Amino acid sequence: MGFMGALSLLVSASAMAHPHGWIDISVRVLIDDQGRVTGLHQTWQMDPFYSLVVFDELQRVDGATLDEGLDQLGGEIRNNLSSQGYFTEVRVDGERLPLKEVSEYTAMRRDNRLTFIFILPFASTPALSGSKLTYQVYDPTYYLEVVHEAEGDQPSDNALVLRDMPQCELTILPADPDPEKVMAASLLDADESGEPGLGRYFAETGQVVCP
């Protein structure tokens, strides 16, 4: 399969629309000393089966250690996600924030799952006070379902974090797709692709409201 084959679930532009795996994410909202939002620190954990496949492929590469393979894989994930906006849309008071390129990232094995950690910086840095920030992280093709890290039926304490601004209210809103979108995704055969942006309708929304 090789590195690019192992990445197919993450980066294929023609991937099948209904989900064939999932990513558990946790997000930390980054702010500067003036209370301006500067980016999102994201941790993605790939589902156990997909992780097993990737680790098996990496260990088959002659002359390379697993850590060396993960380093190369992290760079390839970053490069391919760059062309897709890192699967992330962010808005402050309804205005979409432009993103900068990711330069800080790593891929690792954590709890036997492939974990990709990166800082997604913003090109503009508005103040959070008196504002509402929302974000969605999703695979546009809906090949992979992206959900916040959970404990039981509720998001975990680490699923959405904002430090140093305890007055802000943090909420993870569940997806509420139109029944027609659910039906359209469920009816797709294994060799069919959904409409562009289908994943948006199944995305959770992280929300930060600051007085």
ROSE-4610 file (N, C-alpha, C; in Angstrom, 1 decimal, always signed):
// ROSE-4610
residu = [M/M/M/G/G/G/F/F/F/M/M/M/G/G/G/A/A/A/L/L/L/S/S/S/L/L/L/L/L/L/V/V/V/S/S/S/A/A/A/S/S/S/A/A/A/M/M/M/A/A/A/H/H/H/P/P/P/H/H/H/G/G/G/W/W/W/I/I/I/D/D/D/I/I/I/S/S/S/V/V/V/R/R/R/V/V/V/L/L/L/I/I/I/D/D/D/D/D/D/Q/Q/Q/G/G/G/R/R/R/V/V/V/T/T/T/G/G/G/L/L/L/H/H/H/Q/Q/Q/T/T/T/W/W/W/Q/Q/Q/M/M/M/D/D/D/P/P/P/F/F/F/Y/Y/Y/S/S/S/L/L/L/V/V/V/V/V/V/F/F/F/D/D/D/E/E/E/L/L/L/Q/Q/Q/R/R/R/V/V/V/D/D/D/G/G/G/A/A/A/T/T/T/L/L/L/D/D/D/E/E/E/G/G/G/L/L/L/D/D/D/Q/Q/Q/L/L/L/G/G/G/G/G/G/E/E/E/I/I/I/R/R/R/N/N/N/N/N/N/L/L/L/S/S/S/S/S/S/Q/Q/Q/G/G/G/Y/Y/Y/F/F/F/T/T/T/E/E/E/V/V/V/R/R/R/V/V/V/D/D/D/G/G/G/E/E/E/R/R/R/L/L/L/P/P/P/L/L/L/K/K/K/E/E/E/V/V/V/S/S/S/E/E/E/Y/Y/Y/T/T/T/A/A/A/M/M/M/R/R/R/R/R/R/D/D/D/N/N/N/R/R/R/L/L/L/T/T/T/F/F/F/I/I/I/F/F/F/I/I/I/L/L/L/P/P/P/F/F/F/A/A/A/S/S/S/T/T/T/P/P/P/A/A/A/L/L/L/S/S/S/G/G/G/S/S/S/K/K/K/L/L/L/T/T/T/Y/Y/Y/Q/Q/Q/V/V/V/Y/Y/Y/D/D/D/P/P/P/T/T/T/Y/Y/Y/Y/Y/Y/L/L/L/E/E/E/V/V/V/V/V/V/H/H/H/E/E/E/A/A/A/E/E/E/G/G/G/D/D/D/Q/Q/Q/P/P/P/S/S/S/D/D/D/N/N/N/A/A/A/L/L/L/V/V/V/L/L/L/R/R/R/D/D/D/M/M/M/P/P/P/Q/Q/Q/C/C/C/E/E/E/L/L/L/T/T/T/I/I/I/L/L/L/P/P/P/A/A/A/D/D/D/P/P/P/D/D/D/P/P/P/E/E/E/K/K/K/V/V/V/M/M/M/A/A/A/A/A/A/S/S/S/L/L/L/L/L/L/D/D/D/A/A/A/D/D/D/E/E/E/S/S/S/G/G/G/E/E/E/P/P/P/G/G/G/L/L/L/G/G/G/R/R/R/Y/Y/Y/F/F/F/A/A/A/E/E/E/T/T/T/G/G/G/Q/Q/Q/V/V/V/V/V/V/C/C/C/P/P/P]
num = [1/1/1/2/2/2/3/3/3/4/4/4/5/5/5/6/6/6/7/7/7/8/8/8/9/9/9/10/10/10/11/11/11/12/12/12/13/13/13/14/14/14/15/15/15/16/16/16/17/17/17/18/18/18/19/19/19/20/20/20/21/21/21/22/22/22/23/23/23/24/24/24/25/25/25/26/26/26/27/27/27/28/28/28/29/29/29/30/30/30/31/31/31/32/32/32/33/33/33/34/34/34/35/35/35/36/36/36/37/37/37/38/38/38/39/39/39/40/40/40/41/41/41/42/42/42/43/43/43/44/44/44/45/45/45/46/46/46/47/47/47/48/48/48/49/49/49/50/50/50/51/51/51/52/52/52/53/53/53/54/54/54/55/55/55/56/56/56/57/57/57/58/58/58/59/59/59/60/60/60/61/61/61/62/62/62/63/63/63/64/64/64/65/65/65/66/66/66/67/67/67/68/68/68/69/69/69/70/70/70/71/71/71/72/72/72/73/73/73/74/74/74/75/75/75/76/76/76/77/77/77/78/78/78/79/79/79/80/80/80/81/81/81/82/82/82/83/83/83/84/84/84/85/85/85/86/86/86/87/87/87/88/88/88/89/89/89/90/90/90/91/91/91/92/92/92/93/93/93/94/94/94/95/95/95/96/96/96/97/97/97/98/98/98/99/99/99/100/100/100/101/101/101/102/102/102/103/103/103/104/104/104/105/105/105/106/106/106/107/107/107/108/108/108/109/109/109/110/110/110/111/111/111/112/112/112/113/113/113/114/114/114/115/115/115/116/116/116/117/117/117/118/118/118/119/119/119/120/120/120/121/121/121/122/122/122/123/123/123/124/124/124/125/125/125/126/126/126/127/127/127/128/128/128/129/129/129/130/130/130/131/131/131/132/132/132/133/133/133/134/134/134/135/135/135/136/136/136/137/137/137/138/138/138/139/139/139/140/140/140/141/141/141/142/142/142/143/143/143/144/144/144/145/145/145/146/146/146/147/147/147/148/148/148/149/149/149/150/150/150/151/151/151/152/152/152/153/153/153/154/154/154/155/155/155/156/156/156/157/157/157/158/158/158/159/159/159/160/160/160/161/161/161/162/162/162/163/163/163/164/164/164/165/165/165/166/166/166/167/167/167/168/168/168/169/169/169/170/170/170/171/171/171/172/172/172/173/173/173/174/174/174/175/175/175/176/176/176/177/177/177/178/178/178/179/179/179/180/180/180/181/181/181/182/182/182/183/183/183/184/184/184/185/185/185/186/186/186/187/187/187/188/188/188/189/189/189/190/190/190/191/191/191/192/192/192/193/193/193/194/194/194/195/195/195/196/196/196/197/197/197/198/198/198/199/199/199/200/200/200/201/201/201/202/202/202/203/203/203/204/204/204/205/205/205/206/206/206/207/207/207/208/208/208/209/209/209/210/210/210/211/211/211]
x = [+0.8/+0.0/+0.9/+1.9/+2.8/+2.1/+2.8/+2.4/+1.1/+1.1/+0.0/-1.3/-1.0/-2.2/-2.8/-1.9/-2.4/-3.1/-2.9/-3.6/-4.9/-5.2/-6.4/-7.7/-7.8/-9.1/-9.1/-8.0/-7.9/-8.0/-7.4/-7.2/-7.8/-8.5/-9.0/-10.1/-9.9/-10.9/-12.2/-12.1/-13.3/-13.7/-13.4/-13.8/-15.3/-15.7/-17.2/-17.8/-19.1/-19.7/-20.1/-20.6/-21.1/-19.8/-19.8/-18.6/-18.1/-16.8/-16.2/-15.2/-15.3/-14.4/-14.7/-13.9/-14.2/-12.9/-13.0/-11.9/-12.5/-11.8/-12.2/-11.3/-11.9/-11.1/-11.2/-10.2/-10.3/-9.6/-10.2/-9.8/-9.5/-8.4/-8.1/-8.0/-8.8/-8.8/-7.7/-6.8/-5.6/-5.9/-5.4/-5.6/-4.2/-4.0/-2.8/-3.1/-2.1/-2.2/-3.3/-3.7/-4.7/-6.1/-6.2/-7.5/-8.0/-7.1/-7.4/-7.2/-8.1/-8.0/-7.0/-6.1/-5.0/-5.0/-5.7/-5.8/-6.4/-6.4/-7.0/-5.9/-5.7/-4.8/-5.7/-5.5/-6.4/-5.6/-6.3/-5.8/-6.8/-6.3/-7.2/-6.7/-7.6/-7.4/-8.2/-7.4/-8.1/-8.7/-9.7/-10.4/-9.4/-9.7/-8.7/-8.4/-9.4/-9.1/-8.2/-8.6/-7.7/-6.3/-6.2/-4.9/-4.1/-4.7/-4.0/-3.5/-4.3/-3.9/-2.7/-2.7/-1.6/-0.3/-0.4/+0.8/+1.4/+0.5/+1.0/+1.8/+1.2/+1.9/+3.2/+3.3/+4.5/+5.6/+5.2/+6.2/+6.7/+6.1/+6.5/+7.5/+7.8/+8.7/+10.1/+10.9/+12.2/+13.1/+13.9/+15.0/+14.5/+13.2/+12.7/+12.0/+12.2/+11.6/+10.2/+9.4/+8.0/+8.0/+8.9/+8.9/+9.3/+10.2/+10.6/+9.4/+8.7/+7.5/+6.4/+6.2/+5.2/+5.6/+6.9/+7.3/+7.0/+7.3/+7.0/+5.5/+4.7/+3.3/+2.7/+3.2/+2.7/+2.8/+4.0/+4.2/+3.2/+2.9/+2.0/+0.6/+0.2/-1.1/-1.3/-0.3/-0.3/-0.4/+0.4/+0.4/-0.9/-1.5/-2.7/-3.9/-3.9/-5.0/-5.0/-3.8/-3.6/-4.5/-4.6/-5.4/-6.9/-7.3/-8.7/-9.0/-8.2/-8.5/-8.5/-7.7/-7.5/-8.9/-9.8/-11.2/-11.9/-11.4/-11.9/-12.5/-13.6/-14.2/-14.4/-14.0/-14.1/-14.7/-15.7/-16.3/-16.4/-16.2/-16.4/-17.5/-18.6/-19.8/-20.3/-20.2/-20.7/-19.8/-18.7/-17.7/-16.6/-16.4/-15.4/-14.0/-13.2/-11.8/-10.9/-10.1/-9.1/-8.0/-7.5/-6.6/-5.2/-4.2/-2.8/-2.4/-1.2/-0.7/-0.2/-0.4/+0.1/+1.6/+2.3/+3.8/+4.2/+3.3/+3.6/+2.6/+3.2/+2.3/+3.2/+2.5/+3.2/+2.2/+2.7/+1.9/+2.6/+1.8/+2.3/+1.4/+1.9/+1.0/+0.7/-0.6/-1.1/-2.3/-2.1/-3.2/-3.5/-2.5/-2.6/-3.5/-3.6/-4.3/-3.4/-3.5/-2.8/-3.4/-2.5/-2.9/-2.1/-2.9/-2.3/-2.6/-1.6/-1.7/-1.1/-1.9/-1.4/-2.0/-1.3/-1.8/-2.2/-3.5/-4.1/-4.2/-3.2/-3.2/-4.2/-4.7/-5.6/-4.9/-5.3/-4.7/-5.2/-6.3/-6.8/-7.1/-6.9/-7.0/-8.0/-9.3/-10.2/-10.3/-10.7/-10.9/-12.1/-11.9/-13.0/-14.1/-13.7/-14.6/-15.8/-17.0/-18.2/-18.5/-17.8/-18.0/-18.4/-18.8/-19.1/-18.3/-17.5/-16.7/-17.3/-17.4/-17.9/-16.9/-16.9/-16.0/-16.7/-16.4/-16.8/-15.5/-15.3/-14.3/-14.9/-14.8/-15.4/-14.7/-14.9/-14.4/-15.5/-15.1/-16.2/-16.9/-16.1/-16.7/-17.6/-17.5/-18.2/-17.7/-16.5/-15.9/-15.6/-15.1/-14.8/-15.8/-16.3/-17.1/-16.2/-16.3/-15.5/-16.3/-16.0/-16.8/-15.8/-16.3/-15.5/-15.3/-14.2/-13.9/-15.0/-15.5/-16.6/-16.4/-17.1/-17.2/-18.7/-19.0/-20.4/-21.1/-22.2/-23.0/-22.6/-21.7/-21.4/-19.9/-19.7/-18.3/-17.4/-16.2/-15.3/-14.9/-14.3/-13.8/-12.7/-12.0/-10.9/-11.4/-12.7/-13.1/-13.0/-13.3/-13.2/-12.7/-11.6/-11.0/-10.6/-10.8/-10.3/-9.7/-8.4/-7.8/-7.7/-7.7/-7.5/-8.6/-9.8/-11.0/-12.2/-12.2/-13.2/-14.6/-14.7/-16.1/-16.8/-16.1/-16.6/-17.4/-18.5/-19.2/-18.9/-18.5/-18.1/-19.2/-19.6/-20.6/-20.2/-20.6/-20.5/-21.9/-22.3/-23.6/-23.6/-24.6/-24.6/-25.1/-24.7/-25.2/-26.7/-27.4/-28.8/-29.1/-28.6/-28.8/-30.3/-30.6/-31.9/-32.1/-33.3/-33.6/-33.3/-33.4/-33.1/-31.6/-30.8/-29.4/-29.0/-29.6/-29.3/-29.7/-30.9/-31.3/-30.4/-30.0/-29.1/-27.8/-27.2/-26.0/-26.2/-27.3/-27.5/-27.7/-28.2/-28.5/-27.3/-26.2/-25.1/-24.5/-24.2/-23.4/-22.0/-21.2/-19.8/-19.0/-19.4/-18.6/-19.2/-20.1/-20.7/-20.1/-20.1/-19.7/-20.9/-20.9/-21.9/-21.6/-22.6/-22.4/-21.2/-20.6/-19.5/-20.0/-19.2/-19.6/-20.6/-20.9/-21.9/-21.6/-20.3/-19.9/-20.3/-20.5/-20.9/-22.2/-23.1/-24.4/-24.4/-23.3/-23.2/-22.1/-21.7/-20.6/-21.2/-20.5/-20.8/-20.2/-20.7/-20.3/-19.7/-18.5/-17.9/-18.3/-18.7/-19.1/-18.5/-18.0/-17.4/-18.1/-18.8/-19.5/-18.8/-18.3/-17.6/-18.3/-18.6/-19.3/-18.4]
y = [-1.2/+0.0/+1.3/+1.3/+2.5/+3.6/+4.7/+5.8/+6.5/+6.7/+7.3/+6.4/+5.1/+4.2/+4.2/+4.3/+4.4/+5.6/+6.7/+7.9/+8.0/+7.0/+7.1/+7.5/+7.0/+7.3/+8.8/+9.5/+10.9/+11.8/+11.4/+12.5/+12.2/+11.1/+10.8/+11.7/+12.4/+13.4/+12.7/+11.4/+10.7/+9.6/+9.8/+8.8/+8.6/+7.5/+7.2/+8.0/+8.3/+9.4/+8.9/+7.7/+7.3/+6.9/+7.1/+6.9/+5.4/+5.2/+3.9/+3.8/+4.8/+4.9/+6.2/+6.4/+7.7/+8.2/+9.5/+10.2/+10.8/+10.5/+11.2/+12.4/+13.6/+14.8/+15.4/+16.2/+17.1/+18.4/+19.5/+20.8/+21.7/+22.4/+23.5/+24.8/+25.8/+27.1/+27.9/+28.4/+29.1/+30.6/+31.3/+32.8/+33.4/+34.7/+35.4/+36.2/+36.9/+37.7/+38.7/+39.1/+40.2/+39.5/+38.2/+37.6/+37.4/+37.5/+37.3/+35.8/+35.3/+33.9/+33.8/+32.8/+32.7/+31.4/+30.4/+29.1/+28.0/+26.8/+25.6/+24.6/+24.1/+22.9/+21.7/+20.9/+19.7/+18.4/+17.5/+16.1/+15.2/+14.4/+13.5/+12.1/+11.2/+9.8/+9.0/+8.3/+7.5/+6.2/+5.7/+4.5/+3.3/+2.4/+1.3/+0.5/+0.1/-0.7/+0.0/+1.2/+2.0/+2.1/+2.4/+2.5/+1.3/+0.1/-1.2/-1.4/-1.0/-1.2/-0.3/+1.0/+1.9/+1.4/+1.0/+0.5/-0.7/-1.6/-2.8/-2.4/-1.4/-1.0/-0.3/+0.5/+1.2/+0.2/-0.8/-1.8/-2.7/-2.6/-3.4/-2.7/-1.4/-0.6/-1.0/-1.4/-1.9/-0.8/-1.0/+0.0/+1.2/+1.2/+2.3/+1.9/+2.6/+2.4/+2.9/+2.5/+3.0/+4.5/+5.0/+6.4/+7.2/+6.6/+7.3/+7.3/+6.2/+6.1/+7.1/+7.2/+8.1/+9.6/+9.9/+11.2/+11.6/+10.6/+10.8/+10.9/+10.0/+10.0/+11.3/+11.8/+13.1/+14.2/+14.3/+15.3/+15.1/+13.8/+13.6/+13.9/+13.6/+14.0/+15.5/+16.2/+17.7/+18.2/+17.8/+18.3/+18.1/+16.9/+16.6/+17.3/+17.5/+18.2/+19.7/+20.2/+21.6/+22.1/+21.2/+21.6/+21.5/+21.0/+20.8/+21.6/+22.7/+23.5/+22.8/+21.7/+20.9/+20.4/+20.2/+19.8/+20.7/+21.9/+22.8/+24.1/+24.5/+25.8/+26.5/+27.7/+28.5/+29.8/+30.2/+31.5/+32.2/+33.6/+34.4/+35.4/+35.3/+36.2/+36.0/+34.8/+34.5/+34.7/+35.4/+35.7/+34.6/+34.0/+32.9/+33.5/+32.8/+33.2/+32.5/+33.3/+32.7/+31.9/+30.8/+30.0/+30.2/+30.0/+29.9/+28.5/+28.3/+26.9/+26.3/+25.1/+24.3/+24.1/+24.5/+24.2/+23.3/+23.3/+22.5/+21.3/+20.1/+18.9/+17.7/+16.6/+15.3/+14.2/+13.0/+11.8/+10.8/+10.1/+9.2/+8.0/+7.1/+5.9/+6.2/+6.3/+6.6/+5.7/+4.9/+3.9/+3.0/+2.6/+1.8/+2.4/+3.7/+4.4/+5.4/+5.5/+6.6/+7.9/+8.8/+10.1/+11.2/+12.1/+13.3/+14.5/+15.2/+16.5/+17.6/+18.7/+19.9/+21.2/+22.3/+23.6/+24.3/+24.6/+25.3/+26.8/+27.6/+29.1/+29.8/+31.0/+31.8/+33.0/+33.4/+34.6/+35.9/+35.9/+37.1/+36.6/+37.5/+37.1/+38.1/+37.9/+38.8/+38.5/+39.5/+39.3/+38.4/+37.5/+36.7/+37.3/+38.3/+39.0/+39.6/+39.3/+39.8/+39.1/+37.9/+37.3/+35.8/+35.3/+33.8/+33.2/+32.2/+31.4/+30.1/+29.7/+28.3/+27.7/+26.4/+25.6/+24.3/+23.8/+22.4/+21.8/+20.5/+19.7/+18.5/+18.4/+17.3/+16.9/+15.7/+15.2/+15.5/+16.4/+16.8/+15.7/+14.6/+13.5/+12.6/+12.8/+11.9/+10.5/+10.3/+8.9/+8.6/+9.5/+9.4/+10.3/+9.8/+10.6/+11.2/+12.5/+13.2/+13.6/+13.1/+13.3/+13.7/+14.5/+14.9/+13.7/+13.7/+12.6/+12.6/+11.4/+11.3/+10.3/+10.5/+9.5/+9.1/+7.9/+7.5/+8.3/+8.9/+9.7/+11.2/+11.6/+13.0/+13.3/+14.5/+14.8/+14.8/+14.4/+14.3/+15.7/+15.8/+17.1/+17.7/+16.9/+17.4/+17.6/+17.4/+17.5/+18.9/+19.9/+21.3/+22.1/+22.7/+23.4/+24.8/+25.8/+27.1/+27.5/+27.7/+28.1/+29.6/+30.0/+31.4/+32.4/+31.8/+32.6/+31.9/+31.7/+30.8/+31.4/+32.7/+33.3/+32.8/+32.2/+31.8/+30.5/+30.3/+29.1/+28.2/+27.0/+26.1/+25.0/+24.8/+23.8/+23.0/+21.8/+21.0/+20.6/+21.1/+20.9/+19.7/+18.8/+17.6/+18.0/+17.1/+17.3/+17.0/+17.7/+17.6/+17.6/+16.5/+16.5/+16.4/+17.0/+16.8/+15.4/+14.8/+13.4/+13.0/+14.0/+13.7/+13.4/+14.2/+14.0/+12.6/+12.3/+11.0/+9.8/+10.0/+9.0/+8.9/+10.1/+10.1/+9.4/+9.6/+9.0/+7.5/+7.1/+5.6/+4.8/+5.5/+4.8/+4.7/+5.3/+5.3/+3.9/+3.4/+2.1/+2.3/+1.2/+1.3/+2.0/+2.0/+2.6/+4.0/+4.6/+5.9/+7.0/+8.2/+9.4/+10.3/+10.9/+11.9/+13.3/+14.2/+15.5/+16.2/+17.2/+17.9/+18.5/+18.4/+19.0/+18.2/+17.0/+16.2/+16.1/+16.0/+15.8/+17.0/+18.2/+19.3/+19.1/+18.4/+18.1/+17.2/+16.5/+15.5/+15.9/+17.2/+17.7/+18.2/+17.9/+18.6/+20.0/+20.8/+22.2/+22.5/+23.0/+23.5/+24.9/+25.4/+26.8/+27.4/+28.6/+29.3/+30.7/+31.0/+32.2/+33.0/+34.2/+34.9/+36.2/+36.6/+37.8/+39.0]
z = [+0.0/+0.0/+0.0/+0.9/+0.9/+1.7/+1.8/+2.6/+1.9/+0.6/+0.0/+0.1/+0.0/+0.1/+1.5/+2.5/+3.9/+4.1/+3.4/+3.6/+2.8/+2.1/+1.2/+1.9/+3.1/+3.8/+4.2/+4.3/+4.7/+3.5/+2.4/+1.4/+0.0/-0.2/-1.5/-1.9/-3.0/-3.5/-4.0/-4.3/-4.8/-3.9/-2.6/-1.6/-1.5/-1.1/-1.0/+0.1/-0.1/+0.7/+2.1/+2.3/+3.6/+4.4/+5.7/+6.5/+6.5/+6.4/+6.5/+7.6/+8.5/+9.6/+10.4/+11.4/+12.1/+12.7/+13.1/+13.8/+15.0/+16.2/+17.4/+17.6/+17.8/+17.9/+19.2/+19.6/+20.8/+20.3/+20.8/+20.3/+21.5/+21.4/+22.4/+21.6/+22.0/+21.4/+21.9/+21.0/+21.4/+21.4/+22.5/+22.5/+22.9/+22.6/+23.0/+24.3/+24.7/+26.0/+26.0/+24.8/+24.7/+24.5/+24.6/+24.5/+23.1/+22.1/+20.7/+20.4/+19.6/+19.2/+18.1/+18.2/+17.3/+16.5/+17.0/+16.3/+17.1/+16.5/+17.1/+17.2/+18.4/+18.6/+18.6/+17.5/+17.3/+17.5/+18.1/+18.2/+17.6/+16.6/+15.8/+16.2/+16.6/+16.8/+15.8/+14.9/+13.9/+14.6/+13.9/+14.5/+14.6/+15.5/+15.8/+14.6/+13.8/+12.6/+11.6/+11.3/+10.3/+10.9/+12.2/+12.8/+12.6/+12.9/+12.7/+11.3/+10.3/+8.9/+8.7/+9.1/+8.9/+9.6/+10.8/+11.5/+10.9/+10.4/+9.7/+8.4/+7.7/+6.5/+6.8/+7.8/+8.1/+8.5/+9.2/+9.7/+8.6/+7.4/+6.3/+5.4/+5.7/+4.9/+5.3/+4.4/+4.7/+5.1/+6.1/+6.5/+7.2/+7.7/+8.4/+9.7/+10.7/+12.0/+12.0/+12.9/+13.0/+13.2/+14.1/+14.3/+13.0/+12.3/+11.0/+10.0/+10.0/+9.1/+9.5/+10.8/+11.3/+11.0/+11.1/+10.7/+9.3/+8.4/+7.0/+6.8/+7.4/+7.3/+7.8/+8.9/+9.4/+8.4/+7.7/+6.7/+5.5/+5.1/+4.0/+4.4/+5.6/+6.0/+6.0/+6.5/+6.6/+5.2/+4.3/+2.9/+2.2/+2.4/+1.7/+2.3/+3.6/+4.2/+3.9/+3.6/+3.3/+2.2/+1.2/+0.0/+0.3/+1.5/+1.8/+3.1/+3.3/+4.5/+5.8/+5.8/+7.1/+7.6/+6.7/+7.1/+8.1/+8.2/+9.3/+8.8/+9.3/+9.1/+10.4/+10.5/+11.8/+11.5/+12.3/+12.2/+13.5/+13.5/+14.6/+14.3/+15.1/+14.8/+13.4/+12.9/+11.6/+10.4/+10.7/+9.6/+9.6/+8.5/+8.4/+8.5/+9.4/+9.6/+8.5/+7.9/+7.0/+7.8/+7.2/+7.9/+7.3/+8.2/+7.7/+7.6/+7.0/+6.8/+8.1/+8.3/+9.4/+9.3/+10.4/+10.4/+11.6/+12.6/+13.8/+13.8/+13.7/+13.6/+14.0/+14.4/+14.6/+14.4/+14.0/+14.0/+14.9/+15.7/+16.7/+16.9/+17.6/+18.1/+19.6/+19.8/+21.2/+21.5/+22.5/+22.9/+21.7/+20.9/+19.8/+18.7/+18.6/+17.6/+16.9/+15.6/+14.9/+15.3/+15.8/+16.3/+15.6/+15.1/+14.4/+15.2/+15.6/+16.4/+15.6/+15.6/+14.8/+15.4/+15.1/+15.4/+14.1/+14.0/+12.9/+13.2/+12.7/+13.0/+12.1/+12.6/+11.9/+11.3/+10.1/+9.4/+10.0/+10.7/+11.4/+12.8/+13.8/+15.2/+16.0/+15.8/+16.5/+18.0/+18.8/+20.2/+20.5/+21.5/+21.9/+22.7/+23.5/+24.4/+23.6/+24.0/+23.4/+22.0/+21.8/+20.5/+20.7/+19.6/+19.5/+18.4/+18.8/+17.9/+17.7/+16.4/+16.1/+15.1/+15.2/+14.2/+13.9/+12.8/+12.4/+11.7/+12.1/+11.5/+10.8/+9.5/+8.8/+7.5/+7.2/+5.9/+4.8/+3.9/+2.9/+2.2/+2.0/+1.2/+2.1/+3.5/+4.5/+4.4/+3.9/+3.9/+5.4/+6.1/+7.5/+8.3/+9.4/+10.3/+11.4/+11.6/+12.6/+13.7/+14.9/+16.1/+17.3/+18.2/+19.4/+20.3/+20.9/+21.9/+23.0/+23.3/+24.2/+25.3/+26.4/+27.5/+27.6/+27.2/+27.1/+26.0/+26.3/+25.3/+25.4/+26.2/+26.3/+25.9/+25.3/+25.0/+26.3/+26.2/+27.3/+27.7/+28.9/+29.4/+28.5/+27.8/+26.9/+25.5/+25.2/+23.8/+23.3/+24.1/+23.8/+25.0/+24.8/+26.0/+25.6/+26.5/+26.4/+27.7/+27.8/+29.0/+29.2/+30.5/+30.8/+30.6/+30.1/+29.9/+30.5/+31.8/+32.4/+32.3/+31.9/+31.8/+30.5/+29.6/+28.3/+28.5/+27.7/+27.8/+26.5/+26.8/+25.8/+25.6/+24.3/+24.0/+22.7/+22.7/+21.5/+21.1/+19.9/+19.4/+18.5/+18.7/+17.9/+16.5/+15.5/+14.2/+14.1/+13.2/+13.0/+11.5/+10.8/+9.4/+9.0/+7.8/+7.2/+6.9/+7.2/+6.9/+5.4/+4.5/+3.1/+2.9/+3.7/+3.6/+4.1/+5.3/+5.9/+4.9/+4.3/+3.3/+2.1/+1.6/+0.4/+0.8/+1.9/+2.3/+2.5/+3.1/+3.3/+2.1/+1.0/-0.2/-1.2/-0.8/-1.7/-1.7/-2.9/-3.0/-2.7/-2.5/-2.1/-3.2/-4.4/-5.5/-5.9/-5.1/-5.4/-4.5/-5.0/-4.2/-4.0/-2.9/-2.6/-3.1/-2.9/-3.4/-2.7/-3.3/-2.6/-1.3/-0.3/+1.0/+1.8/+1.4/+2.2/+3.7/+4.0/+5.4/+6.3/+5.7/+6.5/+7.3/+6.6/+7.2/+8.4/+8.5/+9.6/+10.7/+10.6/+11.5/+12.8/+13.9/+15.1/+15.0/+15.9/+16.0/+17.3/+17.4/+18.6/+18.7/+19.9/+20.1/+21.4/+21.3/+22.4/+22.4/+23.5/+23.6/+24.8/+24.6/+25.6/+25.9/+27.1/+27.4/+27.3]
